[in-house]
Structure formats: structure tokens, C-alpha cells
């Protein structure tokens, strides 16, 4: 983890991308990039992005704000499979162990906070 910046432009940060692990890829060749910082009480926060494609993931306790791009996340909420649209301004809370399906149509970037 990096030292938390005193100021950063989350849209301009250069994130080193890596291909998504093949078992997680559902469609396309998505890659992800991330930069994170330690927070207080074991928490962390950072910036994450995904290029177009579809992947599955298992989440942590996270609150995030979409700041760029477009896509959809599908997950179980109250026993129902729900697909939610992701676009700048959307605030999303994910829970530890939650299985998600990310479908990104335009490179998606979010700022996130992981609870400690």
C-alpha cells in the first residue's frame, strides 16, 4: 500500500493494469488497475478501474462511488438477483462474500473505501 496522498485527482491517476484472472473472466479480455492507501483502524481506500468485458468477483465490505465509465453489476439483494446500472455519481455498497458479476461497457473507474 502507498502512503495516502494529501491531494490526488482520482480521474488522472495512472493505474497499472493487469488482465483479470482467467477463471473470473466471463466475456472479453478485461483488465483491472488499482492504487490503494492504508486508512485508520485497518481500513483502506483507493481507486480501481476495469476495462470493457464481463467478470465475476467476490467482494469485501466496500463503499464506492463511480467516477467514470459505464456498466452494470449483478448480485443478490434480499434473495433476488438484481442488476444495477453503474455510471458517474452512483454510490454502491458491497458486502464481504457477496458474489458479483461486473459487465463494463466503457472503462469504469471508482473510488472505494474498504472497512477494516
N, C-alpha and C positions, 0 to 999 in steps of 0.2 A: 504494500500500500504506500501511496505517496503522502507527503506532508500536505495537509489541507491548505489550499491557496487562500490568500487574503482577498483575492478577487479573481474571477475567471469568467470568460464568455463561453458558456456551455455549447453554444452553436458553433464556435470556432475551434474548439479543442480538436487536435489531431489524434484520432484513436487508431491504434494499430489493430487491424482486422485479422481474424483467423477464421478458417472455414468451420462451420458447425460440424460437430462430430457426426459421422455418417448414420449411427443408429437414431439420431434425433431428426434427421432430415426427412421430410415428407415429400417435398417437391422443390425442384430447382437446386441451386448451389449457394444457399445463403451463407453469409459470413457475419460475424459479430465483432464489435470493438468495445473496449471498456477502459475507463480510468476511474479509480476509486480512492477514497481517503478514509482514514480512521475517524470515527466520531467519539462521543463520550459514552461511557457505560457499555463498551463493546459493540456499539452500533457502527455503521459505516454509511457512506453516501458516495454517489458518483454519477457518471454519465455513461450510458450504454446505447449502442445502436445496432441495428440489424439491416442488412441489405435485402432486396426483394427475394421472396421464397417462402416456404412453409416449413416450420419446425415444431417439434414438441419439446416441452420443458417441464421440470418440477421446480416449484417456486419456494421462496423463503418469505418470511414476514417482511413485506415491502410496500411502501407507498411511493408512487412515482407520478410524474407529470410528463405527458408527451409534449415535446417542444418542436418537433419537426417530423414530417413524413405522414404516411397513411397506412393503415392496415386494420386487422381485426384480431381479437383474442377470443378464443372459445374456451369455456371452462364450466364446471358445475357450480351452480349457485342455488342454494336451498333445494337441492335434489333435482334441479333442472339444468340441462345443457343449454348454455346461453352464449351467444356471440355478441361481442361488444365492439363497436367501431372505435378505432384509435386515430386521433388527429390532434394537432396542436391545441393545447388547453385542457385536454381530458386528464382527469386525476383518477388513478386506479390504485386499489389496494389488493394485494395478493397475499396469500396465506401459506405458511410452511406446509409442504407436502402436496399442495394443490397442483394437479396436472393441467397444463395449459397447451393450447395449440396456437402458435403465432403465425398469422398469414400477413406478410408485409408486401404491399403493392408499390410503395415508394419508400426509399430508405428512411427508417424510423429511428428517431433519437429521443431518449427520455433521460430525465434527471431523477434519481431514485434515492431513497433512504431505507436501509435495512435495519430493523430493530435488533438490539443486542440481546 
